[in-house]
């Protein structure tokens, strides 16, 4: 395969993805092209990769270029993981400026007003990449890791419906972290299906493979006691700060927590999660920070301290963690590429693709997160004919925001941004929305100046 990694100057993405790809024997002989606008960072990743290949005698070729169009020539696979500008400085503006206008958003990255502004910055850049793909290597697969995932995927596929564009998110991995402990069975013994919108998805089906028995009643029965004691991000941050010198020496904030560590707060990071579990009898895939971005009443029940502490821990982790190439799988991409090569038809647990009635309770034009079967020519999403109506109503209430955000990008119209904010479930005060939009465009004019 000819594989382009766009955004490879980021050590986390570049070196992490290289380690994933290089451990796959099915990909031996591939050429991996590293692409980034930051030449020095790109060179560092490329030099590290070249030395690793030589040391381990691996049959891969690695190239680096700042010329995206050159890198795309003849590509079979394009992987995107980019951000624009100073990620956390802009995120802080996305989060806090709407709050000054009385908007109660709990996080500000992917949903709510913050998610809208984030989308308006990053989608045009990703759209430029996809325009190049359509012109240069139209049959290539495009896998996107950038957020806001649903907004990006919806907009790209609205403009380029034939593009093999797939959004990938690792939130689904949370099930593997705790379901085996909760149910006292190996993860390999569980057959699971989840679906919804990215970062607002729920587990729909769960069975034990050995017996065929429905596992969902056990999940509903055991989840309350399990999450009462499970450590949350506030616990982790507290522990990291107490042992700061050790973590700085190790160059990581991801060291394993002490065995048997208990939460200091019941349902840490999961008070909104708990409300959904109890109200809809459905297990959410992620925690309060992400869920709360799509639900208008989330501010009443979310664990705000846990959300803020996660944000602090996340920034600390990215700043301190030393990244290297490891020959093991961190993300699901390599399994999908192997499935494409084998035309295997295996079921991938979560991909973001256009709905087209996969979830019939949601509009066909929005991107959804569903399992899908992987074939050489494309993905076949799993259809959910009887998606739970209660939770679907929550998801539907946000879909109009995605529609208007996509239209704002595609038509470069500020009017649609203002209308998207009016449609947003987090917005309950509309008197100054035009001023908010104008202020954000002024502050972030380098990325939002195209809106008129």
C-alpha positions as CSV (number, residue, x, y, z in Angstrom):
1,X,0.0,0.0,0.0
2,X,0.9,3.7,-0.5
3,X,-0.2,5.4,2.8
4,X,-0.1,9.1,3.5
5,X,-0.2,10.3,7.1
6,X,-1.3,14.0,7.2
7,X,-0.4,15.7,10.4
8,X,2.5,13.3,11.0
9,X,4.7,16.1,12.6
10,X,2.7,15.4,15.8
11,X,4.7,12.7,17.6
12,X,1.6,11.2,19.2
13,X,-0.1,10.7,15.9
14,X,3.0,10.2,13.7
15,X,5.0,7.8,15.8
16,X,1.9,6.1,17.3
17,X,0.4,5.3,13.9
18,X,3.8,4.2,12.4
19,X,4.0,1.6,15.3
20,X,0.5,0.4,14.5
21,X,1.2,0.0,10.8
22,X,4.7,-1.5,11.1
23,X,3.5,-4.4,13.3
24,X,1.2,-5.7,10.6
25,X,2.9,-8.3,8.3
26,X,0.0,-7.8,5.8
27,X,1.3,-4.3,5.3
28,X,5.0,-5.3,4.7
29,X,6.4,-3.6,1.7
30,X,4.2,-0.5,2.1
31,X,5.5,3.1,1.6
32,X,4.4,5.5,4.3
33,X,4.5,9.2,3.4
34,X,4.6,11.6,6.3
35,X,3.1,15.0,5.6
36,X,3.0,18.1,7.8
37,X,3.3,21.9,7.4
38,X,5.9,22.0,10.3
39,X,9.1,20.9,8.6
40,X,11.3,20.6,11.7
41,X,8.8,18.4,13.6
42,X,8.2,16.3,10.4
43,X,11.9,15.7,10.0
44,X,12.2,14.6,13.6
45,X,9.4,12.0,13.2
46,X,10.9,10.8,9.8
47,X,14.4,10.4,11.3
48,X,13.0,8.5,14.2
49,X,11.0,6.2,11.9
50,X,13.9,5.6,9.5
51,X,16.2,4.6,12.4
52,X,13.5,2.3,13.8
53,X,13.1,0.6,10.5
54,X,16.8,0.0,10.1
55,X,17.2,-1.2,13.7
56,X,14.4,-3.7,13.4
57,X,15.0,-4.7,9.7
58,X,11.4,-3.9,8.7
59,X,10.3,-4.0,5.1
60,X,8.8,-0.5,5.0
61,X,9.8,2.7,3.3
62,X,9.2,6.1,5.0
63,X,9.2,9.4,3.2
64,X,8.5,12.9,4.4
65,X,7.3,16.0,2.6
66,X,5.5,19.3,3.2
67,X,4.0,19.0,-0.3
68,X,0.6,17.4,0.2
69,X,-0.2,17.0,-3.4
70,X,3.1,15.2,-4.1
71,X,2.4,12.8,-1.2
72,X,-1.1,12.0,-2.4
73,X,0.0,10.8,-5.9
74,X,-0.8,7.1,-6.2
75,X,-2.0,6.8,-2.6
76,X,-4.2,3.9,-1.5
77,X,-4.8,5.3,2.0
78,X,-4.9,8.8,3.5
79,X,-4.9,9.2,7.3
80,X,-5.8,12.6,8.7
81,X,-5.0,13.8,12.2
82,X,-4.6,17.6,12.2
83,X,-5.4,20.6,14.3
84,X,-5.3,24.2,13.4
85,X,-3.6,27.0,15.4
86,X,-2.8,26.8,19.1
87,X,-5.1,23.9,20.0
88,X,-5.6,24.7,23.7
89,X,-5.6,28.5,23.4
90,X,-8.4,28.3,20.8
91,X,-10.2,25.6,22.8
92,X,-10.2,27.9,25.8
93,X,-11.8,30.6,23.7
94,X,-14.4,28.1,22.3
95,X,-15.3,27.1,25.9
96,X,-15.2,30.3,27.8
97,X,-16.4,33.1,25.4
98,X,-19.9,31.5,24.9
99,X,-20.1,31.2,28.7
100,X,-19.7,35.0,29.0
101,X,-22.8,35.2,26.9
102,X,-24.8,33.1,29.3
103,X,-24.5,29.8,27.4
104,X,-24.2,26.8,29.7
105,X,-21.8,24.5,27.8
106,X,-19.9,22.0,29.8
107,X,-16.9,21.3,27.6
108,X,-16.7,23.2,24.3
109,X,-14.7,20.9,22.0
110,X,-17.0,18.9,19.8
111,X,-20.6,19.9,20.6
112,X,-22.4,23.1,21.7
113,X,-21.2,26.6,20.6
114,X,-17.5,25.6,21.2
115,X,-17.9,22.6,18.9
116,X,-19.5,24.8,16.2
117,X,-16.5,27.2,16.2
118,X,-14.0,24.4,16.3
119,X,-15.8,22.8,13.3
120,X,-15.8,26.1,11.4
121,X,-12.0,26.3,11.9
122,X,-10.9,22.8,11.0
123,X,-13.4,21.6,8.4
124,X,-12.2,24.0,5.6
125,X,-8.7,22.6,6.0
126,X,-9.8,19.0,5.9
127,X,-12.1,19.8,3.0
128,X,-9.0,21.2,1.1
129,X,-7.2,17.8,1.8
130,X,-10.3,15.9,0.5
131,X,-10.6,18.1,-2.6
132,X,-7.0,17.1,-3.4
133,X,-7.7,13.4,-2.8
134,X,-10.7,13.6,-5.2
135,X,-8.4,15.2,-7.8
136,X,-5.3,13.1,-7.3
137,X,-6.2,9.7,-5.9
138,X,-10.0,9.5,-6.0
139,X,-10.1,5.7,-5.2
140,X,-8.1,6.2,-2.0
141,X,-9.6,5.4,1.5
142,X,-9.5,8.5,3.8
143,X,-9.5,7.9,7.5
144,X,-10.0,10.9,9.8
145,X,-9.1,11.1,13.5
146,X,-9.6,14.9,13.8
147,X,-12.5,16.3,15.8
148,X,-15.3,17.4,15.8
149,X,-15.8,14.0,14.1
150,X,-19.5,14.1,13.2
151,X,-19.4,17.7,11.9
152,X,-16.3,16.9,9.7
153,X,-17.7,13.6,8.3
154,X,-21.1,15.1,7.6
155,X,-19.7,18.1,5.7
156,X,-17.1,16.1,3.7
157,X,-19.6,13.5,2.6
158,X,-22.1,16.2,1.8
159,X,-19.7,17.6,-0.8
160,X,-18.0,14.4,-1.8
161,X,-20.6,11.6,-1.3
162,X,-18.5,9.0,-3.3
163,X,-15.4,9.5,-1.3
164,X,-14.4,6.6,0.9
165,X,-14.2,8.8,3.9
166,X,-14.3,7.2,7.4
167,X,-14.2,8.8,10.8
168,X,-12.4,6.8,13.5
169,X,-12.7,7.4,17.3
170,X,-11.2,5.4,20.1
171,X,-13.9,6.1,22.7
172,X,-15.4,2.7,22.0
173,X,-12.3,1.2,23.6
174,X,-13.7,2.3,27.0
175,X,-15.9,-0.8,26.9
176,X,-12.9,-3.0,26.8
177,X,-11.4,-1.3,29.8
178,X,-14.3,-2.0,32.2
179,X,-16.8,-4.5,30.9
180,X,-14.6,-7.6,31.6
181,X,-14.1,-6.5,35.2
182,X,-17.8,-5.7,35.6
183,X,-19.0,-9.0,34.1
184,X,-16.2,-11.2,35.2
185,X,-15.6,-12.5,31.6
186,X,-12.9,-11.9,29.0
187,X,-13.6,-9.2,26.5
188,X,-13.2,-11.8,23.7
189,X,-16.3,-13.5,25.2
190,X,-18.5,-10.5,24.6
191,X,-20.4,-9.7,21.4
192,X,-21.3,-6.0,21.4
193,X,-23.0,-3.5,19.2
194,X,-23.2,0.3,19.9
195,X,-24.5,3.1,17.8
196,X,-25.4,6.8,17.8
197,X,-23.5,10.0,17.1
198,X,-19.8,10.3,17.8
199,X,-19.2,11.0,21.5
200,X,-23.0,10.5,22.1
201,X,-23.4,6.8,21.5
202,X,-24.8,4.0,23.6
203,X,-24.4,0.2,23.8
204,X,-27.4,-1.4,22.2
205,X,-26.7,-5.1,22.2
206,X,-24.5,-7.3,24.4
207,X,-24.3,-11.1,24.4
208,X,-21.9,-13.8,25.9
209,X,-20.4,-15.6,23.0
210,X,-19.9,-18.9,24.9
211,X,-23.6,-19.2,26.0
212,X,-25.4,-16.9,23.6
213,X,-27.1,-15.3,26.7
214,X,-28.1,-11.7,26.7
215,X,-25.5,-9.8,28.8
216,X,-27.4,-6.5,29.0
217,X,-29.5,-7.4,32.1
218,X,-26.2,-8.2,33.9
219,X,-24.7,-4.9,32.8
220,X,-27.7,-2.9,34.0
221,X,-27.7,-4.8,37.3
222,X,-23.9,-4.5,38.0
223,X,-23.1,-1.1,36.6
224,X,-24.3,1.0,39.6
225,X,-22.1,-0.8,42.2
226,X,-19.2,-0.9,39.7
227,X,-19.2,2.8,38.9
228,X,-19.8,3.8,42.6
229,X,-16.2,2.8,43.3
230,X,-14.4,3.3,39.9
231,X,-11.7,6.0,39.9
232,X,-12.4,9.1,37.8
233,X,-10.2,11.8,36.3
234,X,-10.3,13.9,39.5
235,X,-8.8,10.9,41.3
236,X,-6.2,10.4,38.7
237,X,-5.2,14.1,38.6
238,X,-5.0,14.2,42.4
239,X,-2.7,11.1,42.4
240,X,-0.5,12.5,39.6
241,X,-0.1,15.8,41.4
242,X,0.8,14.1,44.6
243,X,3.5,12.1,42.8
244,X,4.5,14.8,40.4
245,X,8.3,14.3,40.8
246,X,8.0,10.6,39.9
247,X,5.9,11.3,36.9
248,X,8.3,14.0,35.6
249,X,11.2,11.6,36.0
250,X,9.3,8.9,34.0
251,X,8.2,11.4,31.4
252,X,4.6,10.3,31.6
253,X,1.3,10.9,33.2
254,X,-0.2,7.6,32.2
255,X,1.5,5.3,34.7
256,X,-0.9,2.6,36.1
257,X,-2.8,3.6,39.1
258,X,-2.3,1.7,42.4
259,X,-4.1,-1.6,42.4
260,X,-7.4,-1.3,44.3
261,X,-7.6,2.5,44.0
262,X,-11.1,3.6,44.8
263,X,-13.0,6.7,43.8
264,X,-13.3,9.6,46.3
265,X,-16.6,10.5,44.6
266,X,-19.4,8.1,43.6
267,X,-19.9,8.0,39.9
268,X,-16.9,10.1,39.2
269,X,-17.0,11.7,35.7
270,X,-20.3,9.8,35.3
271,X,-23.2,11.7,37.0
272,X,-24.7,12.6,33.6
273,X,-23.7,9.1,32.4
274,X,-25.7,7.7,35.4
275,X,-28.8,9.8,34.6
276,X,-28.8,8.4,31.1
277,X,-28.3,4.9,32.3
278,X,-31.2,5.2,34.8
279,X,-33.5,7.1,32.5
280,X,-33.1,5.2,29.2
281,X,-31.7,1.9,30.5
282,X,-28.8,2.3,28.1
283,X,-25.1,2.2,28.8
284,X,-23.3,5.3,27.3
285,X,-20.0,4.7,25.6
286,X,-18.2,7.8,27.0
287,X,-18.2,10.1,30.1
288,X,-19.9,13.4,31.1
289,X,-17.4,15.7,29.2
290,X,-18.4,14.4,25.8
291,X,-22.0,13.4,26.4
292,X,-22.7,16.8,28.0
293,X,-21.8,18.7,24.8
294,X,-25.0,17.5,23.0
295,X,-27.7,17.7,25.7
296,X,-29.3,20.9,26.8
297,X,-29.9,19.9,30.4
298,X,-26.5,18.3,30.9
299,X,-25.2,21.2,33.0
300,X,-27.7,20.3,35.7
301,X,-26.3,16.9,36.3
302,X,-22.8,16.6,34.8
303,X,-19.7,16.2,37.0
304,X,-18.2,19.6,36.3
305,X,-15.1,19.1,38.5
306,X,-14.4,15.8,36.8
307,X,-14.7,17.5,33.4
308,X,-12.3,20.3,34.3
309,X,-9.8,17.9,35.9
310,X,-9.9,15.7,32.8
311,X,-9.0,18.8,30.7
312,X,-6.1,19.6,33.0
313,X,-4.9,16.0,33.0
314,X,-5.2,15.8,29.2
315,X,-3.1,18.9,28.7
316,X,-0.5,17.7,31.2
317,X,-0.4,14.2,29.5
318,X,0.3,15.7,26.0
319,X,3.0,18.0,27.4
320,X,4.9,15.4,29.4
321,X,4.4,12.0,27.8
322,X,7.4,10.8,25.9
323,X,6.3,9.2,22.6
324,X,8.2,6.4,20.8
325,X,7.5,3.8,18.2
326,X,6.1,0.6,19.6
327,X,5.2,-2.5,17.5
328,X,1.7,-2.9,19.0
329,X,-1.8,-1.8,18.0
330,X,-3.1,1.4,19.7
331,X,-5.9,2.3,17.3
332,X,-8.3,0.2,15.1
333,X,-6.9,1.5,11.7
334,X,-4.6,-1.4,11.2
335,X,-7.4,-4.0,11.6
336,X,-9.5,-2.1,9.0
337,X,-6.6,-2.0,6.5
338,X,-6.0,-5.7,6.9
339,X,-9.8,-6.3,6.4
340,X,-9.6,-4.3,3.2
341,X,-6.6,-6.2,1.9
342,X,-8.3,-9.6,2.7
343,X,-11.8,-8.4,1.7
344,X,-12.8,-10.2,4.9
345,X,-16.2,-8.7,5.7
346,X,-15.3,-8.7,9.4
347,X,-17.4,-6.4,11.7
348,X,-15.5,-3.3,12.9
349,X,-17.0,-2.1,16.1
350,X,-17.3,1.7,15.4
351,X,-16.9,3.8,12.3
352,X,-18.3,7.2,11.4
353,X,-20.0,7.2,8.0
354,X,-23.1,8.8,6.4
355,X,-26.3,7.5,8.0
356,X,-28.4,6.8,4.8
357,X,-31.0,5.1,7.0
358,X,-28.6,2.9,9.0
359,X,-30.3,4.5,12.1
360,X,-33.7,5.2,10.8
361,X,-34.7,7.4,13.7
362,X,-32.1,9.9,12.5
363,X,-31.8,12.0,9.3
364,X,-30.2,10.2,6.4
365,X,-27.8,13.1,5.8
366,X,-26.0,13.1,9.1
367,X,-22.9,11.0,9.9
368,X,-23.5,8.3,12.5
369,X,-21.2,6.1,14.5
370,X,-22.1,2.4,13.9
371,X,-20.4,-1.0,13.4
372,X,-19.7,-1.9,9.8
373,X,-18.5,-4.8,7.8
374,X,-15.2,-4.2,6.1
375,X,-14.7,-5.1,2.4
376,X,-12.1,-4.2,-0.2
377,X,-14.5,-1.9,-2.0
378,X,-16.1,-0.2,1.0
379,X,-17.8,-0.5,4.3
380,X,-21.3,-1.8,4.9
381,X,-22.8,-0.2,7.9
382,X,-25.0,-2.3,10.3
383,X,-28.6,-1.3,10.1
384,X,-30.5,-0.5,13.4
385,X,-34.2,-0.8,12.5
386,X,-35.4,-0.4,16.1
387,X,-33.1,2.2,17.7
388,X,-34.4,3.3,21.1
389,X,-36.8,6.2,20.5
390,X,-36.0,8.0,23.7
391,X,-32.3,8.3,23.2
392,X,-32.9,8.9,19.4
393,X,-34.9,12.0,20.3
394,X,-31.9,13.4,22.2
395,X,-29.7,12.8,19.1
396,X,-32.2,14.3,16.7
397,X,-32.4,17.5,18.7
398,X,-28.7,18.1,17.8
399,X,-28.8,17.0,14.2
400,X,-30.0,20.4,12.9
401,X,-26.8,22.0,14.4
402,X,-24.7,19.7,12.2
403,X,-26.8,20.5,9.1
404,X,-26.4,24.2,9.5
405,X,-22.7,24.0,10.4
406,X,-22.1,22.0,7.2
407,X,-24.0,24.7,5.2
408,X,-22.0,27.5,6.9
409,X,-18.7,25.9,5.8
410,X,-19.8,25.0,2.3
411,X,-21.5,28.3,1.5
412,X,-19.2,30.5,3.8
413,X,-22.2,32.1,5.3
414,X,-22.2,33.7,8.8
415,X,-26.0,33.7,8.7
416,X,-25.9,29.9,9.0
417,X,-23.6,30.0,12.0
418,X,-26.0,32.2,13.9
419,X,-28.9,29.9,12.9
420,X,-26.8,26.9,14.1
421,X,-26.5,28.5,17.5
422,X,-30.2,29.1,17.6
423,X,-30.8,25.4,16.9
424,X,-28.2,24.3,19.6
425,X,-29.8,22.7,22.7
426,X,-27.2,24.4,24.9
427,X,-28.3,27.9,23.9
428,X,-31.1,29.4,26.0
429,X,-30.3,33.1,25.5
430,X,-30.2,34.4,22.0
431,X,-30.2,38.2,22.3
432,X,-26.4,38.5,21.8
433,X,-25.7,35.6,19.5
434,X,-24.7,37.9,16.5
435,X,-22.3,39.7,18.8
436,X,-20.8,36.4,20.0
437,X,-20.3,35.3,16.4
438,X,-18.7,38.6,15.3
439,X,-16.4,38.5,18.4
440,X,-15.3,35.0,17.6
441,X,-14.6,35.8,14.0
442,X,-12.6,38.8,15.0
443,X,-10.5,36.8,17.5
444,X,-10.0,33.9,15.2
445,X,-10.0,35.8,11.9
446,X,-7.2,33.7,10.5
447,X,-9.5,30.7,10.4
448,X,-13.0,32.2,10.5
449,X,-12.5,35.2,8.2
450,X,-14.0,33.3,5.3
451,X,-17.5,33.7,6.8
452,X,-19.5,36.6,5.5
